Amino acid sequence: MKDSVSKEMVEQIALDYLKEKRKIKADIASVEEKNGDWSVRGTTPIDLEGHPWAEKFEIIVDVRGKVKSIDFGLL
C-alpha cells in the first residue's frame, strides 16, 4: 500500500485548505518535492485599502497529505 500522495493530490489539498481556512481562491505556481515533503507555491488576490494586490504563499504538505505549515507574504 502506498502511503504517499501524488503531486495532483497535494495541489488539491492546498487549494482546499486555502478555500476552507482563509476563504480565498489561489493560483498555484509550482508543486515540488522538498526534503521529503511537498512544497506548494502560488499567489492569492487581496485588497489593500481598495487596491488589488497579490500575496504569495508556500504551503508544506507531508507525504500523508497533512498541511504542516503555511507562509504568506506580500509581493
N, CA, C and O atoms as a GROMACS GRO file, in nm:
protein
  300
    1MET      N    1   0.085  -0.119   0.000
    1MET     CA    2   0.000   0.000   0.000
    1MET      C    3   0.089   0.124   0.000
    1MET      O    4   0.187   0.132   0.074
    2LYS      N    5   0.054   0.220  -0.082
    2LYS     CA    6   0.131   0.343  -0.095
    2LYS      C    7   0.082   0.446   0.006
    2LYS      O    8  -0.037   0.477   0.009
    3ASP      N    9   0.174   0.499   0.089
    3ASP     CA   10   0.138   0.597   0.191
    3ASP      C   11   0.152   0.741   0.144
    3ASP      O   12   0.106   0.832   0.213
    4SER      N   13   0.214   0.763   0.030
    4SER     CA   14   0.239   0.900  -0.013
    4SER      C   15   0.130   0.948  -0.110
    4SER      O   16   0.063   0.869  -0.177
    5VAL      N   17   0.116   1.080  -0.116
    5VAL     CA   18   0.017   1.141  -0.204
    5VAL      C   19   0.084   1.185  -0.334
    5VAL      O   20   0.206   1.204  -0.338
    6SER      N   21   0.005   1.200  -0.439
    6SER     CA   22   0.059   1.242  -0.568
    6SER      C   23   0.067   1.394  -0.575
    6SER      O   24   0.011   1.465  -0.492
    7LYS      N   25   0.136   1.442  -0.675
    7LYS     CA   26   0.150   1.586  -0.698
    7LYS      C   27   0.013   1.652  -0.716
    7LYS      O   28  -0.011   1.759  -0.662
    8GLU      N   29  -0.075   1.588  -0.790
    8GLU     CA   30  -0.209   1.641  -0.813
    8GLU      C   31  -0.291   1.646  -0.684
    8GLU      O   32  -0.365   1.741  -0.661
    9MET      N   33  -0.276   1.543  -0.602
    9MET     CA   34  -0.347   1.540  -0.474
    9MET      C   35  -0.298   1.651  -0.382
    9MET      O   36  -0.378   1.714  -0.312
   10VAL      N   37  -0.168   1.675  -0.381
   10VAL     CA   38  -0.110   1.780  -0.297
   10VAL      C   39  -0.162   1.917  -0.340
   10VAL      O   40  -0.196   2.000  -0.257
   11GLU      N   41  -0.167   1.939  -0.470
   11GLU     CA   42  -0.220   2.066  -0.522
   11GLU      C   43  -0.364   2.087  -0.476
   11GLU      O   44  -0.400   2.197  -0.434
   12GLN      N   45  -0.446   1.984  -0.484
   12GLN     CA   46  -0.586   1.995  -0.442
   12GLN      C   47  -0.598   2.015  -0.291
   12GLN      O   48  -0.684   2.090  -0.246
   13ILE      N   49  -0.514   1.950  -0.214
   13ILE     CA   50  -0.513   1.968  -0.068
   13ILE      C   51  -0.485   2.114  -0.034
   13ILE      O   52  -0.552   2.172   0.051
   14ALA      N   53  -0.387   2.173  -0.101
   14ALA     CA   54  -0.351   2.313  -0.077
   14ALA      C   55  -0.466   2.406  -0.115
   14ALA      O   56  -0.499   2.498  -0.039
   15LEU      N   57  -0.528   2.384  -0.231
   15LEU     CA   58  -0.641   2.468  -0.273
   15LEU      C   59  -0.758   2.456  -0.176
   15LEU      O   60  -0.819   2.557  -0.140
   16ASP      N   61  -0.790   2.336  -0.135
   16ASP     CA   62  -0.899   2.314  -0.040
   16ASP      C   63  -0.869   2.380   0.094
   16ASP      O   64  -0.959   2.439   0.156
   17TYR      N   65  -0.745   2.372   0.140
   17TYR     CA   66  -0.705   2.433   0.266
   17TYR      C   67  -0.725   2.585   0.261
   17TYR      O   68  -0.783   2.643   0.352
   18LEU      N   69  -0.679   2.647   0.155
   18LEU     CA   70  -0.693   2.793   0.141
   18LEU      C   71  -0.839   2.833   0.131
   18LEU      O   72  -0.880   2.934   0.189
   19LYS      N   73  -0.917   2.756   0.060
   19LYS     CA   74  -1.059   2.786   0.043
   19LYS      C   75  -1.134   2.774   0.176
   19LYS      O   76  -1.218   2.857   0.209
   20GLU      N   77  -1.102   2.670   0.252
   20GLU     CA   78  -1.172   2.644   0.378
   20GLU      C   79  -1.124   2.734   0.492
   20GLU      O   80  -1.205   2.794   0.563
   21LYS      N   81  -0.994   2.745   0.509
   21LYS     CA   82  -0.938   2.818   0.624
   21LYS      C   83  -0.931   2.968   0.602
   21LYS      O   84  -0.956   3.045   0.695
   22ARG      N   85  -0.897   3.010   0.482
   22ARG     CA   86  -0.877   3.154   0.456
   22ARG      C   87  -0.989   3.215   0.373
   22ARG      O   88  -0.994   3.337   0.356
   23LYS      N   89  -1.079   3.132   0.321
   23LYS     CA   90  -1.190   3.179   0.237
   23LYS      C   91  -1.141   3.257   0.115
   23LYS      O   92  -1.200   3.358   0.077
   24ILE      N   93  -1.032   3.209   0.054
   24ILE     CA   94  -0.975   3.275  -0.063
   24ILE      C   95  -0.950   3.175  -0.174
   24ILE      O   96  -0.935   3.055  -0.151
   25LYS      N   97  -0.944   3.227  -0.295
   25LYS     CA   98  -0.905   3.147  -0.411
   25LYS      C   99  -0.756   3.166  -0.431
   25LYS      O  100  -0.699   3.266  -0.385
   26ALA      N  101  -0.693   3.073  -0.499
   26ALA     CA  102  -0.549   3.080  -0.518
   26ALA      C  103  -0.510   3.031  -0.656
   26ALA      O  104  -0.580   2.950  -0.717
   27ASP      N  105  -0.398   3.082  -0.703
   27ASP     CA  106  -0.335   3.034  -0.826
   27ASP      C  107  -0.208   2.962  -0.786
   27ASP      O  108  -0.120   3.020  -0.722
   28ILE      N  109  -0.197   2.836  -0.824
   28ILE     CA  110  -0.080   2.756  -0.793
   28ILE      C  111   0.027   2.780  -0.899
   28ILE      O  112  -0.001   2.769  -1.019
   29ALA      N  113   0.148   2.812  -0.855
   29ALA     CA  114   0.259   2.835  -0.948
   29ALA      C  115   0.348   2.712  -0.959
   29ALA      O  116   0.397   2.679  -1.068
   30SER      N  117   0.370   2.642  -0.846
   30SER     CA  118   0.456   2.524  -0.850
   30SER      C  119   0.422   2.428  -0.737
   30SER      O  120   0.377   2.467  -0.630
   31VAL      N  121   0.446   2.301  -0.766
   31VAL     CA  122   0.433   2.194  -0.666
   31VAL      C  123   0.557   2.107  -0.684
   31VAL      O  124   0.581   2.052  -0.791
   32GLU      N  125   0.636   2.096  -0.576
   32GLU     CA  126   0.757   2.016  -0.588
   32GLU      C  127   0.789   1.945  -0.457
   32GLU      O  128   0.755   1.991  -0.348
   33GLU      N  129   0.857   1.832  -0.471
   33GLU     CA  130   0.902   1.760  -0.352
   33GLU      C  131   1.022   1.834  -0.294
   33GLU      O  132   1.110   1.880  -0.368
   34LYS      N  133   1.024   1.843  -0.162
   34LYS     CA  134   1.130   1.921  -0.096
   34LYS      C  135   1.156   1.858   0.041
   34LYS      O  136   1.070   1.863   0.129
   35ASN      N  137   1.272   1.800   0.059
   35ASN     CA  138   1.312   1.740   0.188
   35ASN      C  139   1.211   1.637   0.239
   35ASN      O  140   1.185   1.632   0.359
   36GLY      N  141   1.156   1.557   0.151
   36GLY     CA  142   1.062   1.452   0.192
   36GLY      C  143   0.919   1.498   0.205
   36GLY      O  144   0.830   1.416   0.228
   37ASP      N  145   0.892   1.626   0.190
   37ASP     CA  146   0.757   1.682   0.193
   37ASP      C  147   0.727   1.746   0.057
   37ASP      O  148   0.811   1.743  -0.033
   38TRP      N  149   0.611   1.803   0.044
   38TRP     CA  150   0.572   1.875  -0.077
   38TRP      C  151   0.564   2.024  -0.048
   38TRP      O  152   0.513   2.065   0.056
   39SER      N  153   0.615   2.104  -0.140
   39SER     CA  154   0.608   2.250  -0.131
   39SER      C  155   0.514   2.298  -0.241
   39SER      O  156   0.536   2.272  -0.359
   40VAL      N  157   0.408   2.369  -0.200
   40VAL     CA  158   0.312   2.425  -0.296
   40VAL      C  159   0.323   2.577  -0.287
   40VAL      O  160   0.303   2.635  -0.180
   41ARG      N  161   0.356   2.640  -0.398
   41ARG     CA  162   0.372   2.786  -0.401
   41ARG      C  163   0.275   2.847  -0.500
   41ARG      O  164   0.240   2.786  -0.601
   42GLY      N  165   0.233   2.970  -0.468
   42GLY     CA  166   0.143   3.040  -0.558
   42GLY      C  167   0.107   3.177  -0.505
   42GLY      O  168   0.175   3.231  -0.417
   43THR      N  169   0.000   3.233  -0.558
   43THR     CA  170  -0.045   3.366  -0.517
   43THR      C  171  -0.195   3.366  -0.492
   43THR      O  172  -0.269   3.282  -0.543
   44THR      N  173  -0.237   3.462  -0.411
   44THR     CA  174  -0.378   3.485  -0.384
   44THR      C  175  -0.404   3.635  -0.400
   44THR      O  176  -0.320   3.717  -0.364
   45PRO      N  177  -0.520   3.672  -0.454
   45PRO     CA  178  -0.552   3.814  -0.465
   45PRO      C  179  -0.599   3.869  -0.330
   45PRO      O  180  -0.671   3.801  -0.257
   46ILE      N  181  -0.558   3.990  -0.298
   46ILE     CA  182  -0.605   4.056  -0.176
   46ILE      C  183  -0.638   4.201  -0.210
   46ILE      O  184  -0.600   4.252  -0.315
   47ASP      N  185  -0.708   4.267  -0.119
   47ASP     CA  186  -0.745   4.407  -0.135
   47ASP      C  187  -0.679   4.487  -0.024
   47ASP      O  188  -0.708   4.467   0.094
   48LEU      N  189  -0.590   4.578  -0.062
   48LEU     CA  190  -0.525   4.665   0.036
   48LEU      C  191  -0.579   4.806   0.020
   48LEU      O  192  -0.540   4.880  -0.071
   49GLU      N  193  -0.669   4.842   0.109
   49GLU     CA  194  -0.729   4.976   0.109
   49GLU      C  195  -0.785   5.014  -0.027
   49GLU      O  196  -0.763   5.125  -0.076
   50GLY      N  197  -0.857   4.922  -0.087
   50GLY     CA  198  -0.923   4.947  -0.215
   50GLY      C  199  -0.837   4.922  -0.338
   50GLY      O  200  -0.883   4.944  -0.450
   51HIS      N  201  -0.716   4.877  -0.319
   51HIS     CA  202  -0.626   4.850  -0.432
   51HIS      C  203  -0.600   4.700  -0.441
   51HIS      O  204  -0.562   4.638  -0.342
   52PRO      N  205  -0.620   4.643  -0.560
   52PRO     CA  206  -0.591   4.499  -0.575
   52PRO      C  207  -0.440   4.474  -0.565
   52PRO      O  208  -0.359   4.550  -0.616
   53TRP      N  209  -0.406   4.366  -0.498
   53TRP     CA  210  -0.267   4.330  -0.476
   53TRP      C  211  -0.258   4.179  -0.478
   53TRP      O  212  -0.360   4.110  -0.477
   54ALA      N  213  -0.138   4.127  -0.479
   54ALA     CA  214  -0.118   3.982  -0.474
   54ALA      C  215  -0.035   3.946  -0.352
   54ALA      O  216   0.058   4.018  -0.314
   55GLU      N  217  -0.069   3.835  -0.292
   55GLU     CA  218   0.003   3.782  -0.178
   55GLU      C  219   0.058   3.646  -0.218
   55GLU      O  220  -0.016   3.564  -0.272
   56LYS      N  221   0.186   3.622  -0.193
   56LYS     CA  222   0.244   3.492  -0.225
   56LYS      C  223   0.227   3.400  -0.104
   56LYS      O  224   0.213   3.445   0.009
   57PHE      N  225   0.229   3.271  -0.130
   57PHE     CA  226   0.220   3.174  -0.022
   57PHE      C  227   0.305   3.052  -0.053
   57PHE      O  228   0.336   3.023  -0.169
   58GLU      N  229   0.340   2.981   0.053
   58GLU     CA  230   0.400   2.849   0.041
   58GLU      C  231   0.335   2.761   0.146
   58GLU      O  232   0.331   2.795   0.265
   59ILE      N  233   0.284   2.649   0.102
   59ILE     CA  234   0.222   2.551   0.191
   59ILE      C  235   0.307   2.425   0.186
   59ILE      O  236   0.339   2.375   0.079
   60ILE      N  237   0.344   2.374   0.304
   60ILE     CA  238   0.419   2.249   0.312
   60ILE      C  239   0.321   2.139   0.353
   60ILE      O  240   0.254   2.148   0.455
   61VAL      N  241   0.315   2.034   0.270
   61VAL     CA  242   0.226   1.920   0.292
   61VAL      C  243   0.313   1.796   0.307
   61VAL      O  244   0.403   1.773   0.227
   62ASP      N  245   0.285   1.715   0.411
   62ASP     CA  246   0.364   1.593   0.429
   62ASP      C  247   0.318   1.484   0.333
   62ASP      O  248   0.221   1.502   0.260
   63VAL      N  249   0.389   1.372   0.332
   63VAL     CA  250   0.362   1.264   0.237
   63VAL      C  251   0.227   1.196   0.260
   63VAL      O  252   0.180   1.121   0.174
   64ARG      N  253   0.166   1.221   0.374
   64ARG     CA  254   0.034   1.163   0.402
   64ARG      C  255  -0.080   1.260   0.371
   64ARG      O  256  -0.196   1.226   0.388
   65GLY      N  257  -0.045   1.382   0.324
   65GLY     CA  258  -0.148   1.477   0.285
   65GLY      C  259  -0.190   1.575   0.393
   65GLY      O  260  -0.292   1.642   0.379
   66LYS      N  261  -0.113   1.585   0.499
   66LYS     CA  262  -0.144   1.679   0.608
   66LYS      C  263  -0.065   1.808   0.588
   66LYS      O  264   0.054   1.806   0.560
   67VAL      N  265  -0.134   1.923   0.605
   67VAL     CA  266  -0.068   2.052   0.595
   67VAL      C  267   0.019   2.070   0.719
   67VAL      O  268  -0.031   2.067   0.832
   68LYS      N  269   0.149   2.089   0.699
   68LYS     CA  270   0.244   2.107   0.809
   68LYS      C  271   0.262   2.254   0.843
   68LYS      O  272   0.269   2.291   0.960
   69SER      N  273   0.270   2.338   0.739
   69SER     CA  274   0.289   2.481   0.763
   69SER      C  275   0.243   2.561   0.643
   69SER      O  276   0.228   2.509   0.532
   70ILE      N  277   0.221   2.689   0.667
   70ILE     CA  278   0.182   2.781   0.561
   70ILE      C  279   0.246   2.916   0.590
   70ILE      O  280   0.251   2.962   0.704
   71ASP      N  281   0.295   2.979   0.484
   71ASP     CA  282   0.363   3.108   0.498
   71ASP      C  283   0.311   3.201   0.390
   71ASP      O  284   0.306   3.166   0.272
   72PHE      N  285   0.273   3.323   0.432
   72PHE     CA  286   0.223   3.425   0.339
   72PHE      C  287   0.315   3.545   0.340
   72PHE      O  288   0.381   3.572   0.440
   73GLY      N  289   0.321   3.618   0.230
   73GLY     CA  290   0.397   3.741   0.221
   73GLY      C  291   0.353   3.823   0.102
   73GLY      O  292   0.312   3.768   0.000
   74LEU      N  293   0.360   3.954   0.114
   74LEU     CA  294   0.322   4.042   0.005
   74LEU      C  295   0.425   4.036  -0.107
   74LEU      O  296   0.544   4.021  -0.082
   75LEU      N  297   0.378   4.049  -0.230
   75LEU     CA  298   0.470   4.054  -0.344
   75LEU      C  299   0.518   4.195  -0.364
   75LEU      O  300   0.596   4.222  -0.455
   0.00000   0.00000   0.00000
